[in-house]
Amino acid sequence: MNKKYEGKGIARKLVLKVIEAARAQGVRIRPLCIYAKKLMTGKEEFKDVM
């Protein structure tokens, strides 16, 4: 892992872009990545794509 990228919110931005693309394409996401799963699970705002 490269320390210079830590704490910059890059992973969150990436997951949110994937969610945005899924909504645009009308597909659902099954998060397998631990970070994406933690971010999305139990959140009402992501219920439509899960």
Number of C-alpha atoms within 10 A of each C-alpha: 5 5 6 7 10 10 8 9 9 11 14 13 11 12 18 16 12 14 21 13 12 16 15 9 9 10 12 14 17 10 15 9 10 8 12 19 15 12 15 20 13 11 11 8 9 16 12 14 15 16
